[in-house]
């Protein structure tokens, strides 16, 4: 039995949409009838995503809009400009997803300070700025739902991953705090924590340094795909999750259980 969602006449923002989980979420939202603002750094990939928007015979088919933005340097004015361009065309948004993030080894005795800061800027502060900008009353319809990305590393920190693990743990704490503030406009916010996901980032040579084979074998249900993670995200965006906020959800292929098996 397949689970499908109807996001017809809804509008969503997806940050990190040029690849991986973000791209999958943007495509599935569009295929489910939503207008999508796809935000990322790689304009070429974003344009390719836009051209992948499903063909429809209806009078006003859903559209994928694209905006190039670097979340590590974007100012409040730049975020507002991006949101104004989109909402002027389609109306207020009904939610947003932040998937931007980078990965890297940061061993305590020999870490790259610039890399460690960039990891935190992308995974944590970028997400904070995203939530602040998109949840504003001028841009978000009442009852909007937001999802940001954490990781199993936020709960189960690995060796030489202090920056990445700390950023993902910080996301979970921030979500709990944001939930109590956003509720004034009936907004919801949750985080999703995957284990190892089959994306372009897995091609990074540093994955070999953390015993990729051991981690992947611990995932009892096998490696996770962006499709698997997108399913949880779309559920949290939907009205079926209308009473869920401030929570973190593992999509780990059984990694946590398998690690102790």
C-alpha positions as CSV (number, residue, x, y, z in Angstrom):
1,X,0.0,0.0,0.0
2,X,1.4,3.4,-1.0
3,X,1.0,6.5,1.0
4,X,0.3,9.7,-1.0
5,X,-0.2,13.3,0.0
6,X,-2.3,16.0,-1.5
7,X,-0.6,19.4,-1.2
8,X,-2.7,21.0,-3.9
9,X,-2.9,24.8,-3.6
10,X,-0.2,24.8,-0.9
11,X,3.2,26.6,-1.0
12,X,6.4,25.4,0.5
13,X,10.1,26.5,0.7
14,X,12.9,23.9,0.5
15,X,16.4,25.0,1.3
16,X,19.2,22.7,0.1
17,X,17.1,21.7,-2.8
18,X,19.9,21.3,-5.4
19,X,20.7,17.8,-4.3
20,X,20.0,14.8,-2.0
21,X,17.2,15.0,0.5
22,X,16.2,18.5,-0.4
23,X,15.9,17.7,-4.1
24,X,13.7,14.7,-3.3
25,X,11.4,16.7,-1.0
26,X,11.0,19.5,-3.6
27,X,10.1,17.0,-6.3
28,X,7.6,15.1,-4.2
29,X,6.0,18.3,-2.9
30,X,5.6,19.5,-6.5
31,X,4.3,16.1,-7.6
32,X,1.8,16.3,-4.8
33,X,0.4,19.6,-6.2
34,X,2.4,22.2,-4.2
35,X,4.2,25.3,-5.5
36,X,7.8,25.0,-4.3
37,X,10.5,27.5,-3.8
38,X,13.8,25.6,-4.2
39,X,16.7,27.4,-2.6
40,X,20.4,26.4,-2.9
41,X,23.8,27.5,-4.0
42,X,24.1,25.6,-7.3
43,X,22.0,27.4,-9.8
44,X,22.6,24.9,-12.6
45,X,21.2,22.1,-10.5
46,X,18.3,24.2,-9.3
47,X,17.4,24.9,-12.9
48,X,17.5,21.2,-13.7
49,X,15.2,20.6,-10.8
50,X,12.8,23.3,-12.0
51,X,12.7,21.6,-15.4
52,X,11.8,18.3,-13.7
53,X,8.5,19.8,-12.4
54,X,5.7,17.5,-13.4
55,X,3.7,18.2,-16.5
56,X,0.1,18.9,-15.9
57,X,-3.0,19.6,-18.0
58,X,-4.7,21.6,-15.4
59,X,-5.1,25.4,-15.8
60,X,-2.8,26.4,-12.9
61,X,-0.3,23.5,-12.5
62,X,2.1,23.6,-9.5
63,X,5.5,25.2,-10.2
64,X,9.0,25.0,-8.9
65,X,10.6,28.4,-8.4
66,X,14.3,28.7,-7.8
67,X,16.5,31.1,-5.9
68,X,20.3,31.0,-5.4
69,X,21.3,31.7,-1.8
70,X,24.3,30.9,0.4
71,X,22.9,30.2,3.8
72,X,26.2,30.8,5.5
73,X,26.4,34.5,4.4
74,X,22.7,35.4,3.6
75,X,21.6,38.6,5.4
76,X,18.0,39.1,6.8
77,X,17.3,41.4,3.8
78,X,18.4,38.7,1.4
79,X,16.2,36.1,3.1
80,X,13.3,38.6,2.9
81,X,13.9,39.3,-0.7
82,X,13.8,35.6,-1.6
83,X,10.5,35.2,0.4
84,X,8.9,38.3,-1.1
85,X,9.6,37.1,-4.7
86,X,7.9,33.8,-4.0
87,X,5.0,34.9,-1.9
88,X,4.2,37.7,-4.4
89,X,3.7,35.1,-7.0
90,X,1.8,32.3,-5.1
91,X,0.7,33.8,-1.8
92,X,1.8,32.9,1.8
93,X,3.6,29.7,2.4
94,X,2.2,26.7,4.3
95,X,5.6,25.4,5.5
96,X,9.3,24.9,4.8
97,X,12.1,22.4,5.0
98,X,15.7,23.1,5.7
99,X,18.1,20.3,4.5
100,X,21.3,22.3,3.9
101,X,24.3,20.9,5.6
102,X,27.9,19.8,5.2
103,X,30.0,17.1,6.8
104,X,33.6,16.7,7.8
105,X,36.0,15.2,10.3
106,X,37.1,17.4,13.2
107,X,39.4,15.5,15.5
108,X,40.0,17.4,18.7
109,X,43.8,17.5,18.4
110,X,44.0,18.5,14.7
111,X,40.7,20.0,13.5
112,X,40.3,22.7,10.8
113,X,38.8,25.6,12.6
114,X,37.4,27.0,9.4
115,X,35.7,23.7,8.5
116,X,34.3,23.3,12.0
117,X,32.8,26.8,11.9
118,X,31.4,26.3,8.4
119,X,29.7,23.0,9.6
120,X,28.0,24.9,12.4
121,X,27.1,27.9,10.2
122,X,25.5,25.7,7.6
123,X,23.7,23.1,9.7
124,X,22.7,25.3,12.7
125,X,22.8,29.0,12.1
126,X,21.5,28.6,8.6
127,X,18.5,26.7,9.9
128,X,17.9,29.3,12.6
129,X,17.9,32.1,10.0
130,X,15.7,30.1,7.8
131,X,13.1,29.5,10.5
132,X,13.2,33.2,11.6
133,X,12.7,34.4,8.0
134,X,10.1,32.0,6.7
135,X,7.9,31.9,9.8
136,X,7.1,35.6,9.8
137,X,3.5,36.6,9.6
138,X,4.0,38.5,6.4
139,X,5.2,35.3,4.7
140,X,3.7,32.3,6.5
141,X,0.0,31.3,6.6
142,X,-1.4,30.4,10.0
143,X,-0.7,26.9,11.0
144,X,2.4,26.4,8.8
145,X,4.7,23.4,9.4
146,X,8.5,23.6,9.4
147,X,11.0,20.7,9.3
148,X,14.8,21.0,9.8
149,X,17.4,18.3,9.5
150,X,19.2,16.8,12.5
151,X,21.1,13.5,12.5
152,X,21.6,10.4,14.6
153,X,25.0,12.0,15.3
154,X,23.2,14.6,17.4
155,X,22.4,11.8,19.9
156,X,25.2,9.3,19.2
157,X,28.3,11.4,18.5
158,X,31.0,9.6,16.6
159,X,34.8,9.9,17.0
160,X,36.2,13.1,15.3
161,X,32.7,14.4,14.6
162,X,32.3,17.0,17.4
163,X,31.4,19.9,15.1
164,X,28.9,18.0,13.1
165,X,27.4,16.2,16.1
166,X,27.2,19.4,18.2
167,X,25.4,21.2,15.4
168,X,22.8,18.5,15.0
169,X,22.3,18.3,18.7
170,X,21.8,22.0,18.8
171,X,19.2,21.7,16.1
172,X,17.1,19.4,18.3
173,X,17.3,21.8,21.3
174,X,16.5,24.8,19.1
175,X,13.4,23.0,17.7
176,X,12.0,22.4,21.2
177,X,12.5,26.1,22.0
178,X,11.1,27.3,18.7
179,X,8.0,25.2,19.1
180,X,6.9,27.2,22.1
181,X,7.4,30.5,20.3
182,X,5.9,29.5,16.9
183,X,2.7,28.2,18.4
184,X,1.4,31.7,18.8
185,X,0.7,31.6,15.1
186,X,-0.3,27.9,15.3
187,X,2.9,27.0,13.5
188,X,4.6,23.7,14.1
189,X,8.3,22.7,13.8
190,X,10.0,19.3,14.1
191,X,13.4,17.8,13.1
192,X,14.3,14.6,11.3
193,X,17.4,12.7,12.2
194,X,18.7,10.2,9.5
195,X,21.6,7.8,9.7
196,X,23.7,7.2,6.7
197,X,21.8,8.4,3.5
198,X,22.8,7.5,-0.1
199,X,23.5,11.0,-1.4
200,X,26.3,12.8,-3.2
201,X,27.9,13.5,0.2
202,X,28.6,9.8,0.6
203,X,31.1,10.0,-2.2
204,X,33.3,12.2,0.1
205,X,36.5,10.4,0.8
206,X,36.3,11.2,4.5
207,X,33.5,8.6,4.8
208,X,36.1,5.9,4.5
209,X,37.8,7.3,7.6
210,X,34.8,6.5,9.8
211,X,34.5,2.8,8.9
212,X,31.7,3.2,6.4
213,X,31.3,-0.6,6.2
214,X,30.7,-0.9,9.9
215,X,28.2,1.9,10.0
216,X,26.2,0.7,7.0
217,X,26.1,-2.9,8.4
218,X,24.6,-1.6,11.6
219,X,21.6,-0.2,9.7
220,X,19.4,-3.3,10.0
221,X,17.2,-2.3,7.1
222,X,20.0,-1.3,4.9
223,X,21.2,2.1,3.6
224,X,18.7,4.9,3.6
225,X,17.7,6.8,0.4
226,X,16.5,10.4,0.1
227,X,13.1,8.8,-0.7
228,X,12.9,7.2,2.7
229,X,13.7,10.5,4.5
230,X,11.3,12.5,2.3
231,X,8.4,10.3,3.4
232,X,8.8,11.4,7.0
233,X,9.2,15.0,6.1
234,X,6.1,15.1,3.9
235,X,4.1,13.5,6.7
236,X,5.3,16.2,9.2
237,X,4.3,18.9,6.7
238,X,0.9,17.4,6.2
239,X,-2.3,17.9,8.2
240,X,-2.0,14.3,9.6
241,X,0.8,15.6,11.8
242,X,-1.3,18.6,13.0
243,X,-0.7,17.7,16.7
244,X,3.0,17.1,16.4
245,X,5.6,19.8,17.3
246,X,8.9,20.2,19.0
247,X,9.9,16.6,18.3
248,X,12.8,14.8,16.7
249,X,12.2,11.7,14.5
250,X,14.8,9.1,13.6
251,X,14.9,7.7,10.1
252,X,17.9,5.5,10.7
253,X,17.3,2.1,9.0
254,X,17.6,0.5,12.4
255,X,21.1,2.0,13.0
256,X,20.6,2.8,16.7
257,X,19.3,-0.7,17.5
258,X,21.8,-2.4,15.2
259,X,24.7,-0.6,16.9
260,X,24.0,-2.4,20.1
261,X,23.0,-5.8,18.5
